[in-house]
Structure formats: structure tokens, C-alpha cells
Amino acid sequence: MKHAGRLAITCLAVALLSACSGEPTAPAATSTPDPGEEAAIRGLVEQFGRSLVRVALLAPDAAKQVAEQYEPYVSPALLEAWAGDVSTAPGRVVSSPWPDRIEIRTLTRERSDRTVVTGLLVEVTSAEVASLGAAAKIPVRAVVQFSEGRWIITEYAETH
């Protein structure tokens, strides 16, 4: 019992010293967006997910397709990066399976103007279209930020 008391006091002292050290700490990502923001963010990511099928990454005009299809959803910097190197952009690579939608799993607000969205990119073939099934589900992560009066995707990656 004597050791347990010393351990508790030591842990408390370490915690207090850490809190008083003056070192900046990152804000905890513990909140979710308010209902209006959540609906806007969900809508943005889901619409973006539905647009992926319209970009054929192996087409000669893939960069043009990326620019046209993703402009409403992603930041100019991300759009420029993808158009400059379409191999880094999301979209349809082969005729089947093709990207159908993004199923959102979590939204985590990091700051008032920044939310991280995780989900699954659902790929389908003609066999899954009727049943709303999936040929594949690929984990994805998107960062959505409020900029210039609207929510916009600033980062997007498959996270395998």
C-alpha cells in the first residue's frame, strides 16, 4: 500500500509539472462539427465521392477531367497538384470496378475551421450496382476546411 501511495503522488506530480511547463500543446480533437456544419461537410465529401467515376485517370485528357470534375469540391492547391500529376489523383483507373461513393465513418473537428473525415471509398462492378453492394472498400481520409466562405477538401488520401 505504501508503494501505491508513492506511485499515485509521483504520477500526480508528473502530471502537474507537465501542465505547468509552459510548453504549448496541440488542442485535443474531441469535438464534432455542429449539425449544420456536419451536414455541409458530409454533403461535400459524398458529392465528391460520386464525382470520382467521371474522371478516367488513364485518358489523354485526364488532367482536364480532374480540373473540371473536382473544382467544386477541392482547394485550388490540391486541384493543381492532381492536375499536374494525375497519378496522384483519385478517379477511375479501369473500366471495372469503378469508384461509386464515399461512405463516411467519422468526422472529427480539429479546429473550428478544420474537420478530418474518414470513410470508405466504395468500388462497384455492374453486379453490385443493383444490390448497392461493393466490389471493394478502400479506407480514405479527407481534411475539409472552411475557406473563403465555403467548406473545401484540402487533403485526400487512400489510407489502406
PyMOL CGO cylinders between C-alpha atoms (Angstrom):
from pymol import cmd
from pymol.cgo import CYLINDER

trace = [
    CYLINDER, 0.00, 0.00, 0.00, 2.90, 2.31, 0.81, 0.3, 1, 1, 1, 1, 1, 1,
    CYLINDER, 2.90, 2.31, 0.81, 4.27, 1.93, -2.76, 0.3, 1, 1, 1, 1, 1, 1,
    CYLINDER, 4.27, 1.93, -2.76, 0.86, 2.51, -4.32, 0.3, 1, 1, 1, 1, 1, 1,
    CYLINDER, 0.86, 2.51, -4.32, 0.56, 5.82, -2.46, 0.3, 1, 1, 1, 1, 1, 1,
    CYLINDER, 0.56, 5.82, -2.46, 4.01, 6.93, -3.59, 0.3, 1, 1, 1, 1, 1, 1,
    CYLINDER, 4.01, 6.93, -3.59, 3.18, 5.92, -7.18, 0.3, 1, 1, 1, 1, 1, 1,
    CYLINDER, 3.18, 5.92, -7.18, -0.03, 7.97, -7.10, 0.3, 1, 1, 1, 1, 1, 1,
    CYLINDER, -0.03, 7.97, -7.10, 1.79, 11.01, -5.71, 0.3, 1, 1, 1, 1, 1, 1,
    CYLINDER, 1.79, 11.01, -5.71, 4.56, 10.64, -8.30, 0.3, 1, 1, 1, 1, 1, 1,
    CYLINDER, 4.56, 10.64, -8.30, 2.03, 10.39, -11.14, 0.3, 1, 1, 1, 1, 1, 1,
    CYLINDER, 2.03, 10.39, -11.14, 0.17, 13.44, -9.85, 0.3, 1, 1, 1, 1, 1, 1,
    CYLINDER, 0.17, 13.44, -9.85, 3.42, 15.42, -9.56, 0.3, 1, 1, 1, 1, 1, 1,
    CYLINDER, 3.42, 15.42, -9.56, 4.46, 14.49, -13.11, 0.3, 1, 1, 1, 1, 1, 1,
    CYLINDER, 4.46, 14.49, -13.11, 1.06, 15.49, -14.44, 0.3, 1, 1, 1, 1, 1, 1,
    CYLINDER, 1.06, 15.49, -14.44, 1.13, 18.83, -12.64, 0.3, 1, 1, 1, 1, 1, 1,
    CYLINDER, 1.13, 18.83, -12.64, 4.67, 19.60, -13.75, 0.3, 1, 1, 1, 1, 1, 1,
    CYLINDER, 4.67, 19.60, -13.75, 3.78, 18.77, -17.36, 0.3, 1, 1, 1, 1, 1, 1,
    CYLINDER, 3.78, 18.77, -17.36, 0.72, 21.00, -17.24, 0.3, 1, 1, 1, 1, 1, 1,
    CYLINDER, 0.72, 21.00, -17.24, 2.72, 23.89, -15.78, 0.3, 1, 1, 1, 1, 1, 1,
    CYLINDER, 2.72, 23.89, -15.78, 5.75, 23.58, -18.04, 0.3, 1, 1, 1, 1, 1, 1,
    CYLINDER, 5.75, 23.58, -18.04, 4.61, 26.37, -20.33, 0.3, 1, 1, 1, 1, 1, 1,
    CYLINDER, 4.61, 26.37, -20.33, 5.15, 24.16, -23.38, 0.3, 1, 1, 1, 1, 1, 1,
    CYLINDER, 5.15, 24.16, -23.38, 2.40, 24.58, -25.97, 0.3, 1, 1, 1, 1, 1, 1,
    CYLINDER, 2.40, 24.58, -25.97, 0.23, 21.58, -26.55, 0.3, 1, 1, 1, 1, 1, 1,
    CYLINDER, 0.23, 21.58, -26.55, -1.91, 20.72, -29.53, 0.3, 1, 1, 1, 1, 1, 1,
    CYLINDER, -1.91, 20.72, -29.53, -5.62, 21.17, -28.98, 0.3, 1, 1, 1, 1, 1, 1,
    CYLINDER, -5.62, 21.17, -28.98, -7.48, 17.96, -28.39, 0.3, 1, 1, 1, 1, 1, 1,
    CYLINDER, -7.48, 17.96, -28.39, -9.56, 16.75, -31.32, 0.3, 1, 1, 1, 1, 1, 1,
    CYLINDER, -9.56, 16.75, -31.32, -12.54, 15.76, -29.28, 0.3, 1, 1, 1, 1, 1, 1,
    CYLINDER, -12.54, 15.76, -29.28, -15.49, 17.56, -30.79, 0.3, 1, 1, 1, 1, 1, 1,
    CYLINDER, -15.49, 17.56, -30.79, -17.66, 17.02, -33.77, 0.3, 1, 1, 1, 1, 1, 1,
    CYLINDER, -17.66, 17.02, -33.77, -18.93, 19.80, -36.00, 0.3, 1, 1, 1, 1, 1, 1,
    CYLINDER, -18.93, 19.80, -36.00, -22.30, 21.37, -35.16, 0.3, 1, 1, 1, 1, 1, 1,
    CYLINDER, -22.30, 21.37, -35.16, -25.24, 19.81, -37.06, 0.3, 1, 1, 1, 1, 1, 1,
    CYLINDER, -25.24, 19.81, -37.06, -25.26, 22.44, -39.83, 0.3, 1, 1, 1, 1, 1, 1,
    CYLINDER, -25.26, 22.44, -39.83, -21.52, 22.18, -40.41, 0.3, 1, 1, 1, 1, 1, 1,
    CYLINDER, -21.52, 22.18, -40.41, -21.68, 18.39, -40.27, 0.3, 1, 1, 1, 1, 1, 1,
    CYLINDER, -21.68, 18.39, -40.27, -24.40, 18.31, -42.93, 0.3, 1, 1, 1, 1, 1, 1,
    CYLINDER, -24.40, 18.31, -42.93, -22.39, 20.64, -45.19, 0.3, 1, 1, 1, 1, 1, 1,
    CYLINDER, -22.39, 20.64, -45.19, -19.18, 18.61, -44.73, 0.3, 1, 1, 1, 1, 1, 1,
    CYLINDER, -19.18, 18.61, -44.73, -20.95, 15.29, -45.28, 0.3, 1, 1, 1, 1, 1, 1,
    CYLINDER, -20.95, 15.29, -45.28, -22.64, 16.64, -48.39, 0.3, 1, 1, 1, 1, 1, 1,
    CYLINDER, -22.64, 16.64, -48.39, -19.35, 17.91, -49.80, 0.3, 1, 1, 1, 1, 1, 1,
    CYLINDER, -19.35, 17.91, -49.80, -17.47, 14.63, -49.26, 0.3, 1, 1, 1, 1, 1, 1,
    CYLINDER, -17.47, 14.63, -49.26, -20.36, 12.49, -50.52, 0.3, 1, 1, 1, 1, 1, 1,
    CYLINDER, -20.36, 12.49, -50.52, -20.77, 14.60, -53.68, 0.3, 1, 1, 1, 1, 1, 1,
    CYLINDER, -20.77, 14.60, -53.68, -17.03, 14.45, -54.26, 0.3, 1, 1, 1, 1, 1, 1,
    CYLINDER, -17.03, 14.45, -54.26, -17.20, 10.65, -53.89, 0.3, 1, 1, 1, 1, 1, 1,
    CYLINDER, -17.20, 10.65, -53.89, -19.91, 10.45, -56.54, 0.3, 1, 1, 1, 1, 1, 1,
    CYLINDER, -19.91, 10.45, -56.54, -17.81, 12.57, -58.93, 0.3, 1, 1, 1, 1, 1, 1,
    CYLINDER, -17.81, 12.57, -58.93, -14.84, 10.17, -58.89, 0.3, 1, 1, 1, 1, 1, 1,
    CYLINDER, -14.84, 10.17, -58.89, -16.36, 7.90, -61.53, 0.3, 1, 1, 1, 1, 1, 1,
    CYLINDER, -16.36, 7.90, -61.53, -16.39, 10.78, -64.04, 0.3, 1, 1, 1, 1, 1, 1,
    CYLINDER, -16.39, 10.78, -64.04, -12.57, 11.07, -64.07, 0.3, 1, 1, 1, 1, 1, 1,
    CYLINDER, -12.57, 11.07, -64.07, -10.78, 8.49, -66.23, 0.3, 1, 1, 1, 1, 1, 1,
    CYLINDER, -10.78, 8.49, -66.23, -7.21, 8.74, -64.96, 0.3, 1, 1, 1, 1, 1, 1,
    CYLINDER, -7.21, 8.74, -64.96, -5.70, 6.94, -67.97, 0.3, 1, 1, 1, 1, 1, 1,
    CYLINDER, -5.70, 6.94, -67.97, -7.45, 9.12, -70.56, 0.3, 1, 1, 1, 1, 1, 1,
    CYLINDER, -7.45, 9.12, -70.56, -5.33, 11.54, -72.61, 0.3, 1, 1, 1, 1, 1, 1,
    CYLINDER, -5.33, 11.54, -72.61, -7.30, 14.46, -71.14, 0.3, 1, 1, 1, 1, 1, 1,
    CYLINDER, -7.30, 14.46, -71.14, -7.21, 13.20, -67.54, 0.3, 1, 1, 1, 1, 1, 1,
    CYLINDER, -7.21, 13.20, -67.54, -5.81, 16.49, -66.19, 0.3, 1, 1, 1, 1, 1, 1,
    CYLINDER, -5.81, 16.49, -66.19, -8.67, 18.39, -67.80, 0.3, 1, 1, 1, 1, 1, 1,
    CYLINDER, -8.67, 18.39, -67.80, -11.20, 15.94, -66.34, 0.3, 1, 1, 1, 1, 1, 1,
    CYLINDER, -11.20, 15.94, -66.34, -9.63, 16.34, -62.88, 0.3, 1, 1, 1, 1, 1, 1,
    CYLINDER, -9.63, 16.34, -62.88, -9.86, 20.12, -63.12, 0.3, 1, 1, 1, 1, 1, 1,
    CYLINDER, -9.86, 20.12, -63.12, -13.44, 20.14, -64.38, 0.3, 1, 1, 1, 1, 1, 1,
    CYLINDER, -13.44, 20.14, -64.38, -14.89, 17.48, -62.11, 0.3, 1, 1, 1, 1, 1, 1,
    CYLINDER, -14.89, 17.48, -62.11, -13.14, 18.25, -58.82, 0.3, 1, 1, 1, 1, 1, 1,
    CYLINDER, -13.14, 18.25, -58.82, -13.07, 22.08, -58.92, 0.3, 1, 1, 1, 1, 1, 1,
    CYLINDER, -13.07, 22.08, -58.92, -16.31, 22.44, -56.90, 0.3, 1, 1, 1, 1, 1, 1,
    CYLINDER, -16.31, 22.44, -56.90, -15.00, 20.20, -54.12, 0.3, 1, 1, 1, 1, 1, 1,
    CYLINDER, -15.00, 20.20, -54.12, -11.26, 20.68, -53.59, 0.3, 1, 1, 1, 1, 1, 1,
    CYLINDER, -11.26, 20.68, -53.59, -8.88, 23.53, -52.86, 0.3, 1, 1, 1, 1, 1, 1,
    CYLINDER, -8.88, 23.53, -52.86, -7.04, 25.18, -55.75, 0.3, 1, 1, 1, 1, 1, 1,
    CYLINDER, -7.04, 25.18, -55.75, -3.72, 23.87, -54.40, 0.3, 1, 1, 1, 1, 1, 1,
    CYLINDER, -3.72, 23.87, -54.40, -4.95, 20.26, -54.29, 0.3, 1, 1, 1, 1, 1, 1,
    CYLINDER, -4.95, 20.26, -54.29, -6.55, 20.61, -57.71, 0.3, 1, 1, 1, 1, 1, 1,
    CYLINDER, -6.55, 20.61, -57.71, -3.29, 21.95, -59.14, 0.3, 1, 1, 1, 1, 1, 1,
    CYLINDER, -3.29, 21.95, -59.14, -1.29, 19.08, -57.61, 0.3, 1, 1, 1, 1, 1, 1,
    CYLINDER, -1.29, 19.08, -57.61, -3.65, 16.47, -59.03, 0.3, 1, 1, 1, 1, 1, 1,
    CYLINDER, -3.65, 16.47, -59.03, -3.86, 18.08, -62.46, 0.3, 1, 1, 1, 1, 1, 1,
    CYLINDER, -3.86, 18.08, -62.46, -0.05, 18.30, -62.53, 0.3, 1, 1, 1, 1, 1, 1,
    CYLINDER, -0.05, 18.30, -62.53, 0.33, 14.60, -61.73, 0.3, 1, 1, 1, 1, 1, 1,
    CYLINDER, 0.33, 14.60, -61.73, -2.86, 12.66, -62.37, 0.3, 1, 1, 1, 1, 1, 1,
    CYLINDER, -2.86, 12.66, -62.37, -1.28, 9.51, -60.96, 0.3, 1, 1, 1, 1, 1, 1,
    CYLINDER, -1.28, 9.51, -60.96, -1.80, 11.06, -57.52, 0.3, 1, 1, 1, 1, 1, 1,
    CYLINDER, -1.80, 11.06, -57.52, -5.45, 11.95, -58.16, 0.3, 1, 1, 1, 1, 1, 1,
    CYLINDER, -5.45, 11.95, -58.16, -8.43, 9.80, -57.24, 0.3, 1, 1, 1, 1, 1, 1,
    CYLINDER, -8.43, 9.80, -57.24, -10.70, 8.56, -60.01, 0.3, 1, 1, 1, 1, 1, 1,
    CYLINDER, -10.70, 8.56, -60.01, -11.46, 5.64, -62.28, 0.3, 1, 1, 1, 1, 1, 1,
    CYLINDER, -11.46, 5.64, -62.28, -8.40, 3.66, -63.34, 0.3, 1, 1, 1, 1, 1, 1,
    CYLINDER, -8.40, 3.66, -63.34, -10.04, 0.73, -65.12, 0.3, 1, 1, 1, 1, 1, 1,
    CYLINDER, -10.04, 0.73, -65.12, -13.48, 0.16, -66.57, 0.3, 1, 1, 1, 1, 1, 1,
    CYLINDER, -13.48, 0.16, -66.57, -14.45, -2.19, -63.74, 0.3, 1, 1, 1, 1, 1, 1,
    CYLINDER, -14.45, -2.19, -63.74, -14.57, -1.87, -60.80, 0.3, 1, 1, 1, 1, 1, 1,
    CYLINDER, -14.57, -1.87, -60.80, -15.16, 1.88, -60.62, 0.3, 1, 1, 1, 1, 1, 1,
    CYLINDER, -15.16, 1.88, -60.62, -15.47, 4.29, -57.70, 0.3, 1, 1, 1, 1, 1, 1,
    CYLINDER, -15.47, 4.29, -57.70, -19.14, 4.69, -56.75, 0.3, 1, 1, 1, 1, 1, 1,
    CYLINDER, -19.14, 4.69, -56.75, -19.30, 6.63, -53.47, 0.3, 1, 1, 1, 1, 1, 1,
    CYLINDER, -19.30, 6.63, -53.47, -17.65, 7.51, -50.19, 0.3, 1, 1, 1, 1, 1, 1,
    CYLINDER, -17.65, 7.51, -50.19, -19.28, 6.12, -47.08, 0.3, 1, 1, 1, 1, 1, 1,
    CYLINDER, -19.28, 6.12, -47.08, -18.39, 8.44, -44.21, 0.3, 1, 1, 1, 1, 1, 1,
    CYLINDER, -18.39, 8.44, -44.21, -17.40, 6.80, -40.93, 0.3, 1, 1, 1, 1, 1, 1,
    CYLINDER, -17.40, 6.80, -40.93, -16.18, 9.67, -38.71, 0.3, 1, 1, 1, 1, 1, 1,
    CYLINDER, -16.18, 9.67, -38.71, -15.96, 13.45, -38.63, 0.3, 1, 1, 1, 1, 1, 1,
    CYLINDER, -15.96, 13.45, -38.63, -13.54, 14.94, -36.12, 0.3, 1, 1, 1, 1, 1, 1,
    CYLINDER, -13.54, 14.94, -36.12, -13.25, 18.67, -35.70, 0.3, 1, 1, 1, 1, 1, 1,
    CYLINDER, -13.25, 18.67, -35.70, -9.62, 19.66, -35.19, 0.3, 1, 1, 1, 1, 1, 1,
    CYLINDER, -9.62, 19.66, -35.19, -10.32, 23.40, -35.18, 0.3, 1, 1, 1, 1, 1, 1,
    CYLINDER, -10.32, 23.40, -35.18, -13.41, 25.50, -35.81, 0.3, 1, 1, 1, 1, 1, 1,
    CYLINDER, -13.41, 25.50, -35.81, -12.45, 25.69, -39.50, 0.3, 1, 1, 1, 1, 1, 1,
    CYLINDER, -12.45, 25.69, -39.50, -10.92, 22.21, -39.98, 0.3, 1, 1, 1, 1, 1, 1,
    CYLINDER, -10.92, 22.21, -39.98, -12.53, 18.76, -39.83, 0.3, 1, 1, 1, 1, 1, 1,
    CYLINDER, -12.53, 18.76, -39.83, -10.99, 15.37, -40.59, 0.3, 1, 1, 1, 1, 1, 1,
    CYLINDER, -10.99, 15.37, -40.59, -13.29, 12.90, -42.32, 0.3, 1, 1, 1, 1, 1, 1,
    CYLINDER, -13.29, 12.90, -42.32, -12.61, 9.19, -42.51, 0.3, 1, 1, 1, 1, 1, 1,
    CYLINDER, -12.61, 9.19, -42.51, -14.58, 6.75, -44.58, 0.3, 1, 1, 1, 1, 1, 1,
    CYLINDER, -14.58, 6.75, -44.58, -14.58, 4.09, -47.22, 0.3, 1, 1, 1, 1, 1, 1,
    CYLINDER, -14.58, 4.09, -47.22, -14.34, 4.58, -50.96, 0.3, 1, 1, 1, 1, 1, 1,
    CYLINDER, -14.34, 4.58, -50.96, -16.77, 2.00, -52.34, 0.3, 1, 1, 1, 1, 1, 1,
    CYLINDER, -16.77, 2.00, -52.34, -15.90, 0.49, -55.70, 0.3, 1, 1, 1, 1, 1, 1,
    CYLINDER, -15.90, 0.49, -55.70, -18.50, -1.45, -57.67, 0.3, 1, 1, 1, 1, 1, 1,
    CYLINDER, -18.50, -1.45, -57.67, -18.97, -3.53, -60.77, 0.3, 1, 1, 1, 1, 1, 1,
    CYLINDER, -18.97, -3.53, -60.77, -22.23, -3.95, -62.67, 0.3, 1, 1, 1, 1, 1, 1,
    CYLINDER, -22.23, -3.95, -62.67, -23.04, -6.89, -60.39, 0.3, 1, 1, 1, 1, 1, 1,
    CYLINDER, -23.04, -6.89, -60.39, -23.05, -4.67, -57.26, 0.3, 1, 1, 1, 1, 1, 1,
    CYLINDER, -23.05, -4.67, -57.26, -24.94, -1.72, -58.74, 0.3, 1, 1, 1, 1, 1, 1,
    CYLINDER, -24.94, -1.72, -58.74, -28.39, -3.28, -58.33, 0.3, 1, 1, 1, 1, 1, 1,
    CYLINDER, -28.39, -3.28, -58.33, -27.75, -4.56, -54.81, 0.3, 1, 1, 1, 1, 1, 1,
    CYLINDER, -27.75, -4.56, -54.81, -25.83, -1.48, -53.54, 0.3, 1, 1, 1, 1, 1, 1,
    CYLINDER, -25.83, -1.48, -53.54, -23.04, -3.88, -52.64, 0.3, 1, 1, 1, 1, 1, 1,
    CYLINDER, -23.04, -3.88, -52.64, -19.32, -3.35, -53.03, 0.3, 1, 1, 1, 1, 1, 1,
    CYLINDER, -19.32, -3.35, -53.03, -16.57, -4.99, -55.02, 0.3, 1, 1, 1, 1, 1, 1,
    CYLINDER, -16.57, -4.99, -55.02, -14.05, -3.25, -52.74, 0.3, 1, 1, 1, 1, 1, 1,
    CYLINDER, -14.05, -3.25, -52.74, -13.98, -0.79, -49.86, 0.3, 1, 1, 1, 1, 1, 1,
    CYLINDER, -13.98, -0.79, -49.86, -10.86, 1.33, -49.55, 0.3, 1, 1, 1, 1, 1, 1,
    CYLINDER, -10.86, 1.33, -49.55, -10.22, 3.41, -46.41, 0.3, 1, 1, 1, 1, 1, 1,
    CYLINDER, -10.22, 3.41, -46.41, -9.89, 7.13, -47.13, 0.3, 1, 1, 1, 1, 1, 1,
    CYLINDER, -9.89, 7.13, -47.13, -9.12, 10.27, -45.14, 0.3, 1, 1, 1, 1, 1, 1,
    CYLINDER, -9.12, 10.27, -45.14, -10.04, 13.80, -46.14, 0.3, 1, 1, 1, 1, 1, 1,
    CYLINDER, -10.04, 13.80, -46.14, -9.36, 17.12, -44.48, 0.3, 1, 1, 1, 1, 1, 1,
    CYLINDER, -9.36, 17.12, -44.48, -12.14, 19.63, -45.01, 0.3, 1, 1, 1, 1, 1, 1,
    CYLINDER, -12.14, 19.63, -45.01, -11.53, 23.31, -44.24, 0.3, 1, 1, 1, 1, 1, 1,
    CYLINDER, -11.53, 23.31, -44.24, -13.71, 26.38, -44.24, 0.3, 1, 1, 1, 1, 1, 1,
    CYLINDER, -13.71, 26.38, -44.24, -12.10, 28.86, -46.63, 0.3, 1, 1, 1, 1, 1, 1,
    CYLINDER, -12.10, 28.86, -46.63, -13.43, 31.88, -48.50, 0.3, 1, 1, 1, 1, 1, 1,
    CYLINDER, -13.43, 31.88, -48.50, -16.97, 31.28, -47.29, 0.3, 1, 1, 1, 1, 1, 1,
    CYLINDER, -16.97, 31.28, -47.29, -17.26, 27.58, -48.07, 0.3, 1, 1, 1, 1, 1, 1,
    CYLINDER, -17.26, 27.58, -48.07, -16.14, 24.13, -46.99, 0.3, 1, 1, 1, 1, 1, 1,
    CYLINDER, -16.14, 24.13, -46.99, -13.50, 22.63, -49.26, 0.3, 1, 1, 1, 1, 1, 1,
    CYLINDER, -13.50, 22.63, -49.26, -11.37, 19.47, -49.32, 0.3, 1, 1, 1, 1, 1, 1,
    CYLINDER, -11.37, 19.47, -49.32, -7.71, 20.40, -48.79, 0.3, 1, 1, 1, 1, 1, 1,
    CYLINDER, -7.71, 20.40, -48.79, -6.28, 16.88, -48.35, 0.3, 1, 1, 1, 1, 1, 1,
    CYLINDER, -6.28, 16.88, -48.35, -7.46, 13.49, -49.61, 0.3, 1, 1, 1, 1, 1, 1,
    CYLINDER, -7.46, 13.49, -49.61, -5.75, 10.12, -49.49, 0.3, 1, 1, 1, 1, 1, 1,
    CYLINDER, -5.75, 10.12, -49.49, -6.47, 6.43, -49.56, 0.3, 1, 1, 1, 1, 1, 1,
    CYLINDER, -6.47, 6.43, -49.56, -5.15, 5.12, -46.26, 0.3, 1, 1, 1, 1, 1, 1,
    CYLINDER, -5.15, 5.12, -46.26, -5.02, 1.37, -46.90, 0.3, 1, 1, 1, 1, 1, 1,
]
cmd.load_cgo(trace, "trace")
